[in-house]
Amino acid sequence: MPKPILDDISHRRFNSLRGSWVLVSPHRTKRPWQGQQEAASKTTLPDYDPSVSNPFSYIQINVFAIHLLNNHQCYLCPGNKRAQGDINPKYEKTFAFVNDYSAVKEEQDEYSPENKDEGLSSRLLCAEPVTGKCYVITFSASHNLTLADLTPAEIVPIIQTWTKLYTAHLSPKSSLVQVASATTIAPHSHEESFAAPNAQYRYMQIFENKGAAMGCSNPHPHGQVWTTTSLPEEPSLELEQLQNYRREHGGANLLEDYATLEAAKQERVVFENGSFLALCPWWAVWPFEVMIVSKQHKRALVDFDDKEREDLAEAIAEVTRRYDNLFETQFPYSMGLHQAPLDGTKEEIEASHFHMHFYPPLLRSATVRKFLVGYEMMAEPQRDITPEQAATRLRNCAGELYRKKLQ
């Protein structure tokens, strides 16, 4: 039990998962709030969108939004035409395809540093090529649903698709291959883009940006998968801490120990079932940040059995529904899965522990956001409400999705 004084005084909390600190200033929540107050928002999107009725209210419209407005249709709905002219199948659950505007590509021009001497350019102007493959995965055929609207049973196919995609990109030398189910996709399948890549990639980042506030260009429920030859910085920092903990504590797993500790304390737990904890981490940066972590040591998606996939789906449904209920709005966030690398050493794979991060920007209402500015950019992250206070508010948001009460 943290000392009650931590609810009132500024203090720093250590992030064991990435080896960094966050400043907590709970006394700032006592400031009077004279900002905007909002009424509950309803869903106004159609179930199927053959034409676009300007779903974007933000100023900076990106290339996806421009394509939508020019072509007058949702490029993710079943049967519709996508950016490059391909026609989506009449899918009913999930649909995965190679991103028409991939951030990384399988083929590109060769690059090598111009200055190979030991001068300042070689020392300070470093760059390395990165190749990879990017995918889009729709979560539902319905245009107007989000993860918060879906039942756990409807989220399970999403997890199965993530797992198939991860399995299809695993290194044949990985110890995870021994537990991964064989992924055989027929050429005519909706998932034909799961074809083996032309190179062995190091890491797969599965994520979702929900809402225009997080840069999402299409309201149709979907996520992305970026697979790269490099190990990205955030997973790399976490993996280093996980390996250090394992070496220093006789093979123990940092996140398994952390889940055991949080399950016993219950102070920051938002939701719990047999396999997972959803909690506001001790070291959370964002006001209502949540992490879903497996209770037992699970290295990656391929380690889960059917019951554990059902439990993960339930945890995702509970977190996203509580988010929407908190301010009675379509709650924006960025969500991502962290798990074992596709291609890694035995030590890296065994130290990895499956978990999901939810980083939502909202602070006081549906439109009042937390920005990382000033001190956060120049010094270290800072938050006002404590993770314990955030967890309490999210626990109290259980129950039916608020939108169903407005219909």
Buried (B, 14 or more C-beta within 10 A) or exposed (E): EBEEEBBEEEBEBEBBBBEBBBBBBBEEBEEEEEEEEEEBBEBEBBEBBEEBEEBBEEEEBEEBBEBBEEBEBBBBBBEBEBBEEEEBBEBEBBBBBBBBEBEBEBEEEEEEEEEEEEEEEEEEEEEEEBBBBBBBBBBBBBBBBBBBBBEBEBBBBBBBBBBBBBBBBBBEEBBBEEEBEEBEBEEEEBBBBBEEBEEBBBBBBBBBBBBBBBEBBBBBBBBBBBBBBBBBEBBBBBBBBBBBBBEEEEEEBBBBBBBBEBBEBEBBBBBBBEBBBBBBBBBBBBBBBBBBBBBBBBBBBBBBEEEBBBBBBBBBBBBBBBBBBBBBBBBBBBBBBBBBBBBBEEEBBBBBBBBBBBBBBBBBBBBBBBEEEEEBEEEEBBBBBBBBBBBBBBBEBEEEBBBEEEE
